Every structure is written in C-alpha cells, then in structure tokens.
Amino acid sequence: MTETVIGVGGAAESTDMVLNIGPQHPSTHGVLRLRLVLDGERISRAEPVVGYMHRGAEKLFEARDYRQIIVLANRHDWLSAFSNELGVVLAVERMLGMEVPERAVWLRTLLAELNRVLNHLMFLGSYPLELGGITPMFYAFTERESLQQVMEEVSGGRMHYMFNRVGGLKEELPEGWSERARAAVAAARSGMTRLDELVVGNEVFRARTRGVGVLRPETAHAYGISGPIARGSGVDFDLRRDEPYLAYGELGGVLRVVTREAGDCLARFEVLLDQAKNALDLADACLDRLAELPPGPVNQRLPKVLKAPEGATYAWTENPLGINGYYLVSKGEKTPYRLKLRSASFNNIQALSALLPGTLVADMVAILGSFFFVVGDIDK
C-alpha cells in the first residue's frame, strides 16, 4: 500500500509505503501490529496497533470474588505470574488492614525475585535470537529450567503459580526446598556469566544495538515508561527502593537499582542482565533470612465469604517489566466494584510511535525486541 503526497500544481512530490508488521510476526512477542509509513528504507511514522489479545480482564474481575480474581490477574503477563498475583493480594490486604505473617512476607519477596529472574532470562535469550544469534537461547533456557523446577515444586504451577492468597501464601515450603532453591540460584548465577561473555561482548551484537533506538529520559517520563527500559535511559526509579513493600525495606544493603545513561538497545539489554544478577543476590539474602526465622504460619485464617470494606485503594509493585498497579474500588461486597489494571507493557509500547520515526527498517526489529514486552500485558 502506498500513500502519494500531491504538491502544488498537482505534481507528485513523494510516495510513502505503508507497511504492516504483524499482527502475527515472530519478532513481536505475540499478536501485535505495527503500522509503519516508510520513506524509502527509513520509517517516517509508526503506530502500534494493540488489542488483538484483549480478554477484558478488568471487567471479569467484577464478576469474581477476591479469591477467584487471582487466577485472572496472573495471566496478563505470563512471564511474571507471581508478581501479578502479588499486586492483587496486596491491594485487598490493604483494604482489609490485614497484617501478613513475617514468614510469608519474606517468602513472597524470595519468590518475586525468582520470578523476576525467570522473566529476564526469557528476554536475555530471545533478544539475541531476534538478531540472529541462536546459542544464547539454549543457555537462557538451561538456567530457567533450574529455577522453574523449584518454583514448580513449591507452588504446583509451572507458569501460573496461583500461590499467593489474601493473607499470605497457599502453604508452607516442602521439606528441603530451601537447599534446592540455593542450588538453583547458584546454577543460574554461573549461567549469567556465560550470557555476559557470549552476548554483551559480541561485536556483531554490539554493532546491531549500540546507538540504536535511543530513548531520551524526557520521552520515558512523558509516556510513563518504567522498569528496565526506563532505567536504561537513566531514569533512576524503582519502587522496591523508593516505596518499599514486602521485605525490600530491609534489603537496602543488597538491592541495587541498575541504570544506564545511553538509552539505546544495548543499554536496555545490559540493565536487564545486571538486574537479573541482583535479583539472584536478593534471593540469596531472603533464603538467609528465612533460615533465621522460627517456624510459623504463612497465611491468615479467612472467613468463608471474604468481603472488603467499602472504599478504594491503589497498590503498585515493581514487576519485572515495570510498574504494575491495581486500583481497587469496593462497595463492601465479596467481588470488586472496580479493579483497574495499570500494566507496564501498555505504557512502554506507546513510546514506539515517538522512537521509531527516523530509524531504518533494518533497526526496527532490534528496537522492538529491546522493549521487552509481553503482548498480553499490553492488551489485558
């Protein structure tokens, strides 16, 4: 499809081509469509077209009680299921004024960080694959598998864990699980070194990513971009440090907010890699603390019918891909009156309309992949 611009006197001055990338394309991490207007090989306009995977989760929340909505919440970003659950239960617990047992707080923090590493490893492997390097994917999945095994053992779920409950967690850890988790963390840490050497130091990878797709901090702020993408542009903001929740307030000596100033594809990848390494350090710190805690409950006893008092609250968490927020409105019933989801990928992907114009089509896949999004997290 072409668009012809007619000048004064009726003469055709230029012809632009409209190119649709998607809605099903291997480089888009799901069913996303990009409508590009091209001037030769250069992109002049870009429009992300979303909604192909829309399930209406926010409306479905209104027809499920507070126990049932967890199963809906953990699916929009299928790589961050535990973190998605966490935001919902934190919002409900805040409405109830409920205190969670200390053991559950530290366990939640541990599992959230393991989930962060699982999320990041997927992109650390798939992004080089999109640029032509197949080997990193095998290394990333090897490390993912070691962590996935301990997550599956503790929760019973492989992707959608359903382990959070209002008031704590589903159940106590299996016997000997902490030692197996330590071994999995150690294995993943050694694998990070291989990814570092194999990818970041590769001259072809650096040529495809350094100086490409530079996102300015002011653009990140304007679009509400968060997470590793924003931190790759020097935006020094992380809810775990700046508005601590769970046990992060006690992990200040271990938690490191990783930033880069370049704002290009390489910077975003480096932030993701360093952030995964720090998440493993946080997981070790949580395991150390759990070993010191005396045995105790990991949840609160709840009434058979759980009702949140009338009112509203907003709970946000630092999910692997950025800020995830739930705005909960209750009318005192067993179901939410309204539960609005603010997902990280929805905001992050909007910046492509400002970032892609002026770049070459050949760099489009490199830029798109470096935004580390999940389409279900965009469409909800």
C-alpha positions, 0 to 999 in steps of 0.5 A: 500500500502506498500513500502519494503526497500531491504538491502544488500544481498537482505534481507528485512530490513523494510516495510513502509505503505503508507497511504492516508488521504483524499482527502475527510476526515472530519478532513481536512477542505475540499478536501485535501490529505495527503500522509503519509509513516508510520513506524509502528504507527509513520509517517516517511514522509508526503506530502500534496497533494493540488489542488483538489479545484483549480478554477484558480482564478488568471487567471479569474481575467484577464478576469474581470474588477476591479469591477467584480474581487471582487466577485472572490477574496472573495471566496478563503477563505470563512471564511474571505470574507471581508478581501479578498475583502479588499486586492483587493480594496486596491491594485487598490486604490493604483494604482489609488492614490485614497484617501478613505473617513475617514468614510469608512476607519474606517468602513472597519477596524470595519468590518475586525475585525468582520470578523476576529472574525467570522473566529476564532470562526469557528476554536475555535469550530471545533478544539475541535470537531476534538478531540472529544469534541462536546459542544464547537461547539454549543457555537462557533456557538451561538456567530457567529450567533450574529455577522453574523446577523449584518454583514448580515444586513449591507452588504446583504451577509451572507458569501460573503459580496461583500461590499467593492468597489474601493473607499470605501464601497457599502453604508452607515450603516442602521439606528441603526446598530451601537447599534446592532453591540455593542450588538453583540460584547458584546454577543460574548465577554461573549461567549469567556469566556465560550470557555476559561473555557470549552476548554483551561482548559480541561485536556483531551484537554490539554493532546491531544495538549500540546507538540504536533506538535511543530513548531520551529520559524526557520521552520515558517520563512523558509516556510513563515508561518504567522498569528496565527500559526506563532505567536504561535511559537513566531514569533512576526509579524503582519502587522496591527502593523508593516505596518499599513493600514486602521485605525490600525495606530491609534489603537496602544493603543488597538491592541495587537499582541498575541504570544506564545513561545511553538509552539505546538497545544495548543499554536496555539489554545490559540493565536487564542482565545486571538486574537479573544478577541482583535479583539472584543476590536478593534471593540469596539474602531472603533464603538467609533470612528465612533460615533465621526465622522460627517456624510459623504460619504463612497465611491468615485464617479467612472467613468463608465469604471474604468481603472488603470494606467499602472504599478504594485503594491503589497498590503498585509493585515493581514487576519485572517489566515495570510498574504494575498497579491495581486500583481497587474500588469496593462497595463492601461486597465479596467481588470488586466494584472496580479493579483497574489494571495499570500494566507496564507493557501498555505504557512502554509500547506507546513510546514506539510511535515517538522512537521509531520515526527516523530509524531504518527498517533494518533497526526496527526489529532490534528496537522492538525486541529491546522493549521487552514486552509481553503482548498480553500485558499490553492488551489485558 
